Amino acid sequence: MLDGRELYAGAQWTHVQRFADALRARGHDAVAIRDETPLPPRAPRPRLTGLPPRGTVGRRRG
């Protein structure tokens, strides 16, 4: 709560906005804020060199 207002944050921005809108419709002073938690680093993907491109094995056009 900040200055008497309810603050809501979440991963899905549109869900947070809808939830805050629903609370405002009920008479609550609600504010939607973006979740600014940094994302965890992604794991490196293995390099699949030496393999044929996807979709070319066993396909014939005709």
Protein Blocks (a to p, Z undefined) as FASTA:
>chain_A
ZZhiacdddfblmlmmmmmmmmmmnopacdddddfbdcddddddddfehiacehkgopac
ZZ
